[in-house]
Amino acid sequence: MRFNGVVLSAILLVSLSLSSYSLKAATLKVGMVTDVGGVNDQSFNQSAWEGLQKTKKDLGIKISYQESKQDADYPANLETLYDAKNDLIWGIGFKMADAILLAAKQNPKQKYAIIDYSYGNKTPPNVLGVMFKAEEGAFLSGYLASKMSKTGSVGFIGGMSVPIIHSFQYGFKAGALYANKKIKFNEQYAESFTDAAKGKAIANQMIGKGSDVIFHAAGAVGDGVIEAVKEKNKMAVGVDRDQNYLAPNNVITSSMKRIDNAIYNVVNDLGKGTFKGGTTIEYGLKDGAVDVAPTTSKMVPSVLMEDISKLKKSIVEGKLKIPATSSAFATFVKSLK
């Protein structure tokens, strides 16, 4: 009987703990400010909002967002969410770094988190940075793009020339070269994350130069890239989310960055009282945070999916180091010779 009593007590403690967490989570309010891509960009911001929607469904979190039309909107949108007494305020994207830092200093008791930015050892105690090893997922996508190319030429279109986009670029190029040392590249930055028309124009230029697989890491600019590829019956690699649904016959894979899962995890920690302010969390392939899209298996030969499995293992085990910068890429290229 004593054993049963101990077991019953343990069960009650667990139940009370879960109930306490549920009650606490149900009273939490979390808001996010989008970057200029907007909440329906079919990429970066949308993935973030989907993560918050999951916290509402699973944890009962009260959620909201403020949509930014231009960079100048960031401070006011952050202030709106602060005035609404949110327990945690998210800034979606590196472009919000300055606005988040200023808000955090002005409101030291307010918790903030930012996607794709690290303040390093200068991170305020009320701010959490979330980073991704985007180069790892991009490497896998580059490998597939190179193997699937019939012309021996692939393209990369970036939104802006900044470190987070460089990690996609160099990871993609490394993967493509790993698959085929003679692969050729067309590369260009759109200097925008919203101009779909410009994305389409750049993609058409690359197609004209012989690239038959084009990877974009450019937010809504990518909508135009995928449209061009679809019209010309070429191939595309999506970004952040599984974008195959935008062109089911043309998007062969996507370099996924599970922003939704990262946001869910951080909000879950907030509910547990374990918010990691003053630090930066980095998610990679080993965490299931970056990968190729689930639809990839229906778009490429099974032998290539077997290759991807082997490459993943090598990356996770540290046997294959993926470059995220120009200098690291140069070192990687030398290692292939």
QUIJO-V292106 format. One record per pair of residues at least 6 apart in sequence whose ideal C-beta (glycine too) atoms are under 6 Angstrom apart, sorted by sequence separation. I is the first residue (numbers start at 1). GAP is how many residues later the second one is. D is the distance in Angstrom with one decimal. If there is no record, write none. Layout:
# QUIJO-V292106
i->{I/I}
gap->{GAP/GAP}
d->{D/D}
This chain:
# QUIJO-V292106
i->{39/40/55/68/159/216/269/283/314/323/37/56/158/176/229/244/37/81/104/190/206/243/297/68/91/145/190/216/323/39/226/34/52/66/118/158/203/214/243/100/117/242/118/156/238/66/100/188/236/111/112/113/114/115/214/235/236/32/156/237/238/239/230/235/240/108/97/104/186/226/230/78/226/229/262/74/94/104/154/199/203/212/213/214/215/217/88/89/90/91/92/93/94/104/186/199/75/196/200/204/74/78/82/186/199/203/207/39/193/194/195/199/196/197/200/207/39/82/161/190/196/200/38/192/138/142/146/285/286/30/145/153/155/156/157/158/159/160/190/258/285/36/135/139/143/147/152/28/29/30/31/32/33/34/35/134/138/142/146/257/25/26/34/134/138/142/146/159/25/139/143/256/135/139/143/146/256/253/254/253/172/253/33/48/33/157/45/252/116/252/168/31/155/242/244/165/242/31/30/155/29/35/153/154/29/30/31/32/33/34/35/153/28/151/154/155/156/157/158/159/32/35/158/159/151/157/150/159/149/149/148/145/157/94/145/141/148/144/141/141/138/137/137/134/132/130/115/128/136/128/131/136/174/126/129/130/131/132/133/141/171/125/140/113/125/137/170/136/137/170/123/37/144/132/133/147/167/36/132/174/170/118/111/140/44/43/41/41/136/37/88/37/139/136/135/135/47/47/44/43/43/51/55/50/54/48/47/51/55/47/51/48/30/25/24/21}
gap->{6/6/6/6/6/6/6/6/6/6/7/7/7/7/7/7/8/8/8/8/8/8/8/9/9/9/9/9/9/10/10/11/11/11/11/11/11/11/11/12/12/12/13/13/13/14/14/14/14/15/15/15/15/15/15/15/15/16/16/16/16/16/17/17/17/18/20/20/20/20/20/21/21/21/21/22/22/22/22/22/22/22/22/22/22/22/23/23/23/23/23/23/23/23/23/23/24/24/24/24/25/25/25/25/25/25/25/26/26/26/26/26/27/27/27/27/28/28/28/28/28/28/29/29/30/30/30/30/30/31/31/31/31/31/31/31/31/31/31/31/31/32/32/32/32/32/32/33/33/33/33/33/33/33/33/33/33/33/33/33/34/34/34/34/34/34/34/34/35/35/35/35/36/36/36/37/37/39/39/40/43/43/44/44/45/45/47/47/48/48/49/50/51/51/51/52/53/55/56/56/57/57/57/57/58/58/58/58/58/58/58/58/59/59/59/59/59/59/59/59/60/60/60/60/61/61/62/62/63/64/65/68/68/70/92/96/104/109/112/114/117/118/119/123/125/132/144/148/148/149/149/149/149/151/151/151/151/151/151/151/151/152/152/153/153/153/153/154/154/154/155/156/156/157/157/157/157/158/158/158/159/162/164/168/175/176/178/179/179/182/182/183/183/186/187/189/193/194/196/197/198/209/209/210/210/211/212/212/212/213/213/215/237/246/247/250}
d->{5.3/6.0/4.2/5.9/5.9/3.8/5.6/3.3/4.0/4.1/6.0/5.0/4.4/4.8/4.2/4.5/5.0/4.8/5.1/5.1/5.8/5.3/5.4/5.8/4.4/4.8/5.9/4.3/4.6/5.0/5.0/4.3/4.5/3.7/4.2/5.8/5.4/5.9/4.9/5.4/5.6/5.1/5.5/5.5/5.2/5.5/5.0/5.3/5.5/5.4/4.8/4.3/5.7/5.2/6.0/5.8/4.9/5.9/5.8/5.6/3.4/5.3/4.2/5.0/5.0/5.9/4.6/4.5/4.4/5.0/5.0/5.9/5.1/5.1/5.8/5.3/4.7/5.4/5.6/3.7/4.4/4.8/4.3/5.5/3.8/4.9/4.8/5.2/5.2/4.3/5.2/5.7/4.5/4.9/5.5/6.0/5.1/5.7/3.3/5.0/3.8/4.6/5.8/4.8/3.3/3.8/5.2/5.8/3.5/5.0/5.7/4.4/4.4/5.8/5.5/5.7/5.6/5.8/5.0/5.5/3.7/4.5/5.5/5.7/4.6/3.8/3.9/5.4/4.6/5.4/5.9/4.2/4.3/4.7/5.9/4.6/5.9/6.0/4.7/4.8/5.8/5.5/4.4/4.4/4.0/5.0/6.0/5.2/4.5/5.6/4.6/4.9/4.9/5.0/5.9/4.5/3.3/2.8/3.8/5.5/4.3/3.9/5.4/5.2/4.3/4.0/4.7/4.2/5.6/5.4/5.9/5.2/3.1/3.8/4.6/4.9/5.4/4.7/4.0/5.4/5.3/4.2/4.4/4.8/5.7/5.4/5.3/4.3/4.9/6.0/3.8/3.9/3.9/3.8/4.0/5.3/5.6/4.3/6.0/3.8/4.6/5.6/4.4/5.6/5.4/4.7/5.4/3.8/5.5/5.3/3.9/4.5/4.9/5.0/4.6/3.9/5.2/4.5/5.3/3.7/5.8/5.2/5.9/5.5/4.7/5.5/5.7/5.8/5.6/4.9/5.9/4.2/5.7/5.7/5.6/4.9/5.8/5.3/5.4/4.3/4.7/4.4/5.9/5.7/5.0/5.2/6.0/5.6/5.5/5.6/5.9/4.4/5.3/5.2/3.7/5.3/4.5/5.2/3.6/6.0/5.4/5.1/5.0/5.7/4.3/3.5/4.7/5.1/5.6/5.9/5.3/5.2/5.7/5.9/6.0/5.6/3.9/5.7/5.8/5.1/4.2/4.1/6.0/5.6/5.6/5.2/5.5/4.6/5.6/4.3/5.4/5.2/4.7/5.2/4.7/4.2/5.4/5.1/5.0/4.6/6.0/3.4/5.7/4.6/5.3/5.0/4.2/3.3/4.5/4.9/4.9/5.7/5.6/3.9/5.8/6.0}
